[in-house]
Amino acid sequence: MLKVVRNLLGFFVGLVMLRRWSSAAAEHYGTFTVQDYSEEVSSFRFNFGAITAISLPGFLTNFGALRTALGNIITGTIQKEAWVGDSTVLSNVPPADSNAQVELKFLLSYEGDTSKKKFRSEIPTPDTSKVIAGTDEVDMADSDIAAYVTAFETIARSPDSDTETVTVLGMRLVGRNN
């Protein structure tokens, strides 16, 4: 616990120093690294708002909810997570599902709620049972997908502004042809 507190203090001191020495806006982001059946990895990155000592507990709750929701829409193993200077290996164990391949992804489309600017992120090792038969479109009504969308929209922010919330527009299957 003491190590976590020291890391967080170092993180916040670093943010203060960065803001003092840099005229560029601070960037706040998180990543999840996913491992496939062949032990290849691919990362999914997203932006979020600034974290303060007051907002940290809520952020950690939302980050955990997003991790759980992600785990329910992919077939790979969430190997690692990171958010601005805090990197924790979650697993080195490859998934049991031989279909968990990082070359296959969900393409997540979303937009800023104010700017309406469109953004995309790829989520590796998707659970293809979440795709509508005969299409490459993800079933947005699926309960696991809906939970992921809710968790994403709760924590994610526009890559252009750490205060602009986002709305998911849709998801589809992309990647190599079999």
Stockholm file with secondary structure:
# STOCKHOLM 1.0

chainA/1-178         MLKVVRNLLGFFVGLVMLRRWSSAAAEHYGTFTVQDYSEEVSSFRFNFGAITAISLPGFLTNFGALRTALGNIITGTIQKEAWVGDSTVLSNVPPADSNAQVELKFLLSYEGDTSKKKFRSEIPTPDTSKVIAGTDEVDMADSDIAAYVTAFETIARSPDSDTETVTVLGMRLVGRNN
#=GR chainA/1-178 SS CHHHHHHHHHHHHHHHHHHHHCCSCCCCEEEEEEECTTSCEEEEEEECCCCCTTTHHHHHHHHHHHHHHHHTTBSSEEEEEEETTEEEECCCCCCSCTTCCTTEEEEEEEEETTTCCEEEEEEESBCGGGBCTTSSBBCTTSHHHHHHHHHHHHHCEETTEEEEEEEEEEEEEEECCC
#=GC SS_cons         CHHHHHHHHHHHHHHHHHHHHCCSCCCCEEEEEEECTTSCEEEEEEECCCCCTTTHHHHHHHHHHHHHHHHTTBSSEEEEEEETTEEEECCCCCCSCTTCCTTEEEEEEEEETTTCCEEEEEEESBCGGGBCTTSSBBCTTSHHHHHHHHHHHHHCEETTEEEEEEEEEEEEEEECCC
//
